[in-house]
Each structure stands twice: as C-alpha cells, then as structure tokens.
Amino acid sequence: MVKIIFLYAEITTYFFGCLRYLANKFPGFDVEVVYLDKFDNINLESLPSYKFINKNSFSSKQKLYEYLKNKSLKLLLISGRMDKDYLYSAKKLKEKCITVSLQDTQYSNNFKHKIKKLFAKNLYKKYFHKIWSTGTLHSAFALSMGYEFNNIGKGFYVADENFFKEQVNLQFTGKSLKFLFIGRLVKEKNIQALAEVIDEINIETNSNHSLKIIGKGKLVKELEEYSCTDLVGFKDINEIISIAKTCHAFCLPSKYEPWGVVLHEMALLGLPILSSFKCGASFDLVHNNINGFKFNPFDKQSIKKSVLKYINLNKEEKIKYGHLSKVIATRYNHDYWCHNLISLLD
C-alpha cells in the first residue's frame, strides 16, 4: 500500500468526492487527512477506508511532525502555505518523502508576485518538491517559482460528482432571461455591479431579465433594492441543481477568485457562462464566443457588453453555448484528478 497524507484546511464536499472516487477506483492507496475544519454536511465515517484526523488532536507542531515521521510516507500534500505547523512538517520530511503544495495562486506580473519570485527558494522550494495546481494560470505561477513542467500537477479542484450526473435543458419560452449567481454575498464577489447592469438593460430595452441569487452574506439588504434580483438564501446541492435547471446563464463577476469551483459546477450542468477574467477557472473553462463571455469586473461597461452579447444570441446559439460548456467542463473530472495525483508519485 502506498501511504499518502494530506495536511489540509477545510474538507469540502468536492474534495471529499475526489477522495471517495480515489478509494473506489484505486484501492492501492493508504490515505490519511489531517484537517483544520470541514463542511457540516460531510460524514467522514462514510469513507471508512481512509483516516481523518482533526489537527486539534495534536497539541503542538512537534507532535504532528512526530506522528508523520513514524509513517512510511510516500507522498505528503499540503494546503498552500497557509499553516506554519504544516510547513514545519513539510520542511523536516522533505528528505523522507515527496512533498507537494496544493496551490490556487494565479500567475500575475504585479509587484507582490515579483517579490515572491525573488524569494521562491525560501517560500516554496525549501518545503516542496512539487506543486499541484488548479488550472493553467496556477501552473504558470508554479513555473514562475522555478518548478519544471514534470513537477507541476493540474486540476486539483474538481466539482462534486452530483454535477457530472445532471444536465440543464435550456428552455426559452419568452424574451426574458434568468441569470444565476451562487456564492457569498460580499463586496469582492461584485454582485451589485452585475445587478445594476441587468437593471439598466431592463430599463433601456423594456425587458424583464432577472438575477437569481443563491447564498448568504452581508449584502442581502443592498441586493434586495435592485429590481432584477431574486434572493433565495443558502441552498444544498440538490436545491442548487433544481434552481440552475430553471436558469439561462451563470454569472460570476468576482473582482478576484483564485479558482471558482462553482463555475465548474454550473458549466458541468450545461449553463452558458458569463465570468470575470479575474476568476481563475475562467481561463480554462470559459471561451469567448464559444460557451460564454469574459469581462473586466472593474469596468461596468465591460460587464454590460458581455451580458448584452449573451442576450442578443439567438435561441440556437444559446443552446449551443450550454452544450459546449458541459463538453469543456467534463474534461476536468475525477479520473483526471486521480491520475494527476498518481503522477506526483514519480
């Protein structure tokens, strides 16, 4: 059995789904996960073949290291650089096993990135042999930190398995479209700019397009003031899928989004996508004039132009965009995740 340990942050439904798939399809791995937190709806006991340990079980970083060093470890995977205790173990175990950073940091040519590049040996290579990134922009970040192609994995974030099984059947019974947003209702998600644009379009074209909003957060009252918005609160996966099946496009207008698993989820359902180019997943999963449109989240006219482009497509084009969203998104699946994990063992 090959021993693999994740030192992880929050266990999400989609990460848990990847582990479940790995356990079923590749039983030759002995996996443990040390975690800081987990989603409330995850039952860790439903995956009895793997061991899950709350990090609080270890009284110090030394105790965690001592636990790890006594394992016949082949692969140690660590959530970015977020936890100093995790980094402590990575540094001390680097000569014993393959250490990997799980990264969703996008490549950027800004000043902060240039500083990271100067100190890459101390920030990354001191701890990690390899980087497992999420997408193309994140692989570019790893390259800029001095890692070679054969030491960079891709596709770490994969949507929950439920989204692979479902399909939106785009229905257009009138002129009005229903746009969908899912996420935290906070300023960095830029939802107000999107709502403002849709309200403007409705006034200018005498239309009744709407924006369905799934999520909770500080901006509930502000968002309720827009004529186009329909806030439905937090929903579970099955409810999200049911609502998505009534919509015509998914919008993610964030000012910054390291990846955006929700974009992958909605593309898998077969929704056309309108996305900020600041969302990491948009680089890999959204192609202009193919399955959606990308825009500058800091420019309201750019957002408006993309929304209008989609509105002005004919019915057949909109349906084609949805079909191509699913085709593009399906490439990033659980087999892809597992094979990327296995490739890190070489």
C-alpha positions as CSV (number, residue, x, y, z in Angstrom):
1,M,0.0,0.0,0.0
2,V,1.2,3.5,-0.9
3,K,1.0,5.9,2.0
4,I,-0.4,9.3,1.2
5,I,-1.2,12.0,3.8
6,F,-3.0,15.3,3.2
7,L,-2.4,18.2,5.6
8,Y,-5.5,20.1,4.6
9,A,-7.6,23.2,5.5
10,E,-11.3,22.7,5.2
11,I,-12.7,19.4,3.8
12,T,-15.3,20.4,1.2
13,T,-17.9,18.2,-0.5
14,Y,-15.9,18.3,-3.8
15,F,-12.6,17.4,-2.1
16,F,-14.4,14.6,-0.2
17,G,-15.9,13.4,-3.5
18,C,-12.4,13.1,-5.0
19,L,-11.2,11.0,-2.1
20,R,-14.2,8.8,-2.4
21,Y,-13.6,8.2,-6.1
22,L,-9.9,7.5,-5.4
23,A,-10.9,4.9,-2.7
24,N,-13.2,3.2,-5.1
25,K,-11.2,3.2,-8.3
26,F,-7.6,3.0,-6.9
27,P,-7.7,0.9,-3.7
28,G,-3.9,0.5,-3.6
29,F,-3.5,3.7,-1.6
30,D,-3.5,4.2,2.2
31,V,-4.8,7.7,2.7
32,E,-5.0,9.9,5.8
33,V,-6.2,13.5,6.0
34,V,-5.3,15.9,8.8
35,Y,-7.8,18.8,8.6
36,L,-8.5,22.2,10.2
37,D,-12.2,22.2,9.5
38,K,-14.9,20.5,7.4
39,F,-18.3,21.3,5.8
40,D,-21.1,20.5,8.2
41,N,-22.8,18.1,5.7
42,I,-19.8,15.8,5.3
43,N,-19.9,12.5,7.2
44,L,-16.3,11.4,7.4
45,E,-17.4,7.9,8.6
46,S,-19.0,7.3,5.2
47,L,-15.4,6.7,3.9
48,P,-14.2,4.1,6.4
49,S,-11.2,3.1,4.3
50,Y,-9.5,6.4,4.9
51,K,-8.4,8.0,8.2
52,F,-9.4,11.6,9.1
53,I,-7.8,13.4,12.0
54,N,-8.7,16.9,13.3
55,K,-5.5,19.0,13.6
56,N,-6.6,20.0,17.1
57,S,-5.8,16.4,18.1
58,F,-2.1,17.4,18.1
59,S,-1.0,19.6,20.9
60,S,1.8,21.2,19.0
61,K,3.6,21.2,15.6
62,Q,6.2,18.9,17.1
63,K,3.5,16.3,18.0
64,L,2.1,16.5,14.4
65,Y,5.6,16.0,13.0
66,E,6.4,13.1,15.3
67,Y,3.1,11.4,14.2
68,L,4.0,11.9,10.5
69,K,7.7,10.9,10.7
70,N,6.7,7.4,12.0
71,K,4.7,6.7,8.9
72,S,6.1,5.0,5.9
73,L,5.2,8.1,3.9
74,K,5.4,8.2,0.1
75,L,3.5,11.5,-0.6
76,L,2.7,14.4,1.7
77,L,0.3,17.0,0.2
78,I,-0.2,20.4,2.0
79,S,-2.7,23.2,1.6
80,G,-0.6,26.0,0.1
81,R,1.5,27.9,2.6
82,M,-1.4,28.7,5.0
83,D,-0.4,26.8,8.1
84,K,3.0,27.2,9.8
85,D,2.7,23.8,11.5
86,Y,2.1,22.1,8.2
87,L,5.2,23.9,6.7
88,Y,7.3,22.8,9.7
89,S,6.5,19.1,8.9
90,A,7.0,19.6,5.2
91,K,10.5,21.0,5.7
92,K,11.6,18.3,8.1
93,L,10.1,15.5,6.0
94,K,11.3,16.7,2.6
95,E,14.2,14.2,2.6
96,K,11.9,11.3,3.5
97,C,9.0,11.6,1.1
98,I,7.7,13.7,-1.9
99,T,6.2,16.9,-0.5
100,V,3.6,18.8,-2.6
101,S,2.0,22.2,-2.2
102,L,-1.7,22.4,-3.2
103,Q,-1.9,25.8,-4.9
104,D,-4.6,28.0,-6.3
105,T,-2.5,31.1,-6.6
106,Q,-2.7,32.7,-10.0
107,Y,0.2,34.0,-12.0
108,S,0.4,37.7,-12.0
109,N,3.1,40.2,-13.1
110,N,2.5,42.6,-10.2
111,F,5.0,43.7,-7.6
112,K,3.9,41.2,-5.0
113,H,4.4,38.3,-7.4
114,K,7.9,39.6,-8.4
115,I,8.8,39.6,-4.7
116,K,7.6,36.1,-4.3
117,K,9.6,35.1,-7.4
118,L,12.8,36.6,-5.8
119,F,12.3,34.5,-2.6
120,A,10.8,31.4,-4.2
121,K,13.6,29.2,-2.8
122,N,12.6,30.1,0.7
123,L,8.9,30.4,0.1
124,Y,8.4,27.1,-1.8
125,K,11.4,25.0,-2.7
126,K,12.5,24.8,0.9
127,Y,9.4,22.9,1.6
128,F,8.0,21.3,-1.6
129,H,9.4,19.1,-4.3
130,K,6.3,19.7,-6.5
131,I,3.2,21.8,-6.8
132,W,-0.3,20.5,-7.6
133,S,-2.1,23.5,-9.1
134,T,-5.8,24.0,-10.1
135,G,-5.6,25.4,-13.6
136,T,-3.4,27.0,-16.3
137,L,-2.9,30.3,-14.5
138,H,-1.9,28.5,-11.4
139,S,0.6,26.2,-13.3
140,A,2.1,29.4,-14.7
141,F,2.6,30.6,-11.1
142,A,4.4,27.3,-10.3
143,L,6.6,27.8,-13.4
144,S,7.5,31.3,-12.3
145,M,8.5,29.9,-8.9
146,G,11.1,27.8,-10.7
147,Y,9.3,24.4,-10.9
148,E,9.6,22.4,-14.0
149,F,6.6,21.1,-16.0
150,N,7.1,17.5,-14.8
151,N,6.9,18.7,-11.2
152,I,3.6,20.5,-11.6
153,G,0.2,18.8,-11.5
154,K,-3.1,20.4,-12.7
155,G,-6.8,20.0,-11.9
156,F,-6.7,19.8,-8.1
157,Y,-10.2,21.3,-7.7
158,V,-13.0,19.2,-9.3
159,A,-16.7,19.7,-8.8
160,D,-18.8,17.4,-6.7
161,E,-19.9,14.3,-8.5
162,N,-23.6,15.2,-8.5
163,F,-22.9,17.9,-11.1
164,F,-21.5,15.4,-13.5
165,K,-24.7,13.4,-13.5
166,E,-27.1,16.3,-14.2
167,Q,-27.9,18.4,-17.3
168,V,-29.7,21.7,-17.8
169,N,-32.2,21.6,-20.7
170,L,-32.2,25.3,-21.7
171,Q,-35.8,26.4,-22.2
172,F,-36.7,29.8,-23.9
173,T,-40.4,30.5,-23.7
174,G,-40.2,34.3,-23.8
175,K,-37.8,37.2,-24.2
176,S,-36.8,37.5,-20.5
177,L,-33.8,35.6,-19.3
178,K,-33.0,34.3,-15.9
179,F,-29.3,34.8,-14.8
180,L,-27.9,32.9,-11.9
181,F,-25.3,33.8,-9.2
182,I,-24.1,31.4,-6.4
183,G,-21.7,32.5,-3.7
184,R,-21.1,34.6,-0.6
185,L,-22.9,37.9,-0.7
186,V,-19.8,40.1,-0.1
187,K,-18.3,43.0,-2.0
188,E,-15.4,41.1,-3.6
189,K,-18.0,39.0,-5.5
190,N,-19.1,42.2,-7.3
191,I,-22.8,41.1,-7.4
192,Q,-24.1,44.7,-7.1
193,A,-22.3,45.7,-10.3
194,L,-24.0,42.8,-12.1
195,A,-27.4,43.6,-10.7
196,E,-27.0,47.3,-11.7
197,V,-26.2,46.3,-15.2
198,I,-29.2,44.0,-15.6
199,D,-31.5,46.7,-14.1
200,E,-30.1,49.2,-16.7
201,I,-30.6,46.8,-19.6
202,N,-34.2,46.1,-18.5
203,I,-35.0,49.9,-18.5
204,E,-33.2,50.6,-21.8
205,T,-34.8,47.6,-23.6
206,N,-38.1,47.4,-21.8
207,S,-37.2,43.9,-20.7
208,N,-37.7,41.8,-17.6
209,H,-34.4,39.9,-17.2
210,S,-33.8,38.6,-13.6
211,L,-30.9,37.6,-11.4
212,K,-31.5,34.6,-9.2
213,I,-29.0,34.8,-6.2
214,I,-28.2,31.8,-4.1
215,G,-26.1,32.4,-1.0
216,K,-25.9,34.4,2.2
217,G,-23.8,37.3,3.4
218,K,-23.7,41.0,4.4
219,L,-25.1,42.4,1.2
220,V,-28.7,40.9,1.4
221,K,-30.4,44.2,2.1
222,E,-28.4,46.1,-0.6
223,L,-29.1,43.5,-3.2
224,E,-32.8,43.4,-2.4
225,E,-33.0,47.0,-3.6
226,Y,-32.4,46.1,-7.2
227,S,-35.5,45.4,-9.3
228,C,-34.0,42.4,-11.1
229,T,-32.8,40.4,-8.0
230,D,-34.4,37.3,-6.5
231,L,-32.6,36.3,-3.4
232,V,-33.3,32.7,-2.2
233,G,-30.7,32.3,0.5
234,F,-28.4,29.3,1.1
235,K,-29.3,26.0,-0.7
236,D,-27.9,22.5,-0.6
237,I,-26.6,20.8,-3.7
238,N,-29.8,19.2,-4.8
239,E,-31.7,22.5,-4.4
240,I,-28.9,24.3,-6.4
241,I,-29.2,21.9,-9.2
242,S,-33.0,22.3,-9.3
243,I,-32.8,26.1,-9.4
244,A,-30.0,26.0,-12.1
245,K,-32.3,24.0,-14.3
246,T,-34.6,26.9,-14.5
247,C,-31.9,29.5,-15.4
248,H,-30.4,30.5,-18.8
249,A,-26.8,31.5,-17.8
250,F,-24.5,31.5,-14.8
251,C,-22.6,34.7,-13.8
252,L,-19.5,35.0,-11.7
253,P,-18.5,38.7,-11.6
254,S,-15.9,38.5,-8.8
255,K,-13.1,41.1,-8.5
256,Y,-10.8,38.2,-7.6
257,E,-11.5,34.4,-7.4
258,P,-8.5,32.1,-7.1
259,W,-10.4,29.3,-8.9
260,G,-14.2,29.2,-8.6
261,V,-15.4,25.6,-8.3
262,V,-19.0,26.9,-8.7
263,L,-18.1,27.9,-12.2
264,H,-17.0,24.3,-13.0
265,E,-20.3,23.1,-11.4
266,M,-22.5,25.3,-13.5
267,A,-20.6,24.6,-16.7
268,L,-21.0,20.8,-16.0
269,L,-24.7,21.3,-15.8
270,G,-24.6,22.9,-19.2
271,L,-25.2,26.6,-18.5
272,P,-23.5,29.2,-20.6
273,I,-21.1,31.2,-18.5
274,L,-20.5,35.0,-18.1
275,S,-17.4,35.4,-15.9
276,S,-14.9,38.0,-14.7
277,F,-11.5,37.3,-16.1
278,K,-10.3,37.6,-12.5
279,C,-11.8,34.2,-11.8
280,G,-9.1,31.5,-12.2
281,A,-11.4,28.9,-13.7
282,S,-12.5,31.3,-16.5
283,F,-9.1,30.8,-18.2
284,D,-9.7,27.1,-18.6
285,L,-13.5,26.8,-18.7
286,V,-14.8,29.9,-20.4
287,H,-14.0,30.6,-24.1
288,N,-15.3,33.8,-25.6
289,N,-18.0,33.3,-28.2
290,I,-17.8,29.5,-27.6
291,N,-19.6,28.8,-24.3
292,G,-19.8,32.3,-22.8
293,F,-18.1,35.7,-22.4
294,K,-15.5,37.1,-20.1
295,F,-15.3,40.7,-18.8
296,N,-13.4,43.2,-16.7
297,P,-15.0,43.2,-13.3
298,F,-13.8,46.7,-12.6
299,D,-15.4,48.1,-15.7
300,K,-19.3,48.2,-15.6
301,Q,-19.4,48.8,-19.4
302,S,-17.4,45.6,-19.9
303,I,-19.9,43.6,-17.8
304,K,-22.8,45.2,-19.6
305,K,-21.3,44.4,-23.0
306,S,-20.9,40.7,-22.1
307,V,-24.4,40.4,-20.7
308,L,-25.8,42.1,-23.9
309,K,-23.8,39.8,-26.1
310,Y,-25.4,36.8,-24.5
311,I,-28.9,38.3,-24.5
312,N,-28.6,39.1,-28.2
313,L,-27.6,35.5,-29.2
314,N,-30.5,33.6,-30.8
315,K,-32.0,30.6,-29.1
316,E,-30.0,28.0,-31.1
317,E,-26.7,29.8,-30.2
318,K,-27.6,29.9,-26.5
319,I,-28.3,26.2,-26.5
320,K,-25.0,25.5,-28.3
321,Y,-23.1,27.6,-25.7
322,G,-24.7,25.4,-23.0
323,H,-23.8,22.2,-24.7
324,L,-20.2,23.3,-25.2
325,S,-19.9,24.4,-21.5
326,K,-20.6,20.8,-20.5
327,V,-18.1,19.4,-23.1
328,I,-15.4,21.8,-21.8
329,A,-16.1,21.2,-18.1
330,T,-16.3,17.4,-18.3
331,R,-12.6,17.2,-19.2
332,Y,-11.9,18.1,-15.6
333,N,-13.2,15.0,-13.9
334,H,-12.3,12.6,-11.1
335,D,-10.3,10.3,-13.3
336,Y,-8.2,13.4,-14.3
337,W,-7.8,14.3,-10.6
338,C,-6.7,10.7,-9.6
339,H,-4.2,10.4,-12.5
340,N,-2.7,13.8,-11.6
341,L,-2.3,12.6,-8.0
342,I,-0.6,9.4,-9.2
343,S,1.7,11.3,-11.5
344,L,3.1,13.2,-8.4
345,L,4.5,9.9,-7.1
346,D,7.0,9.7,-10.0
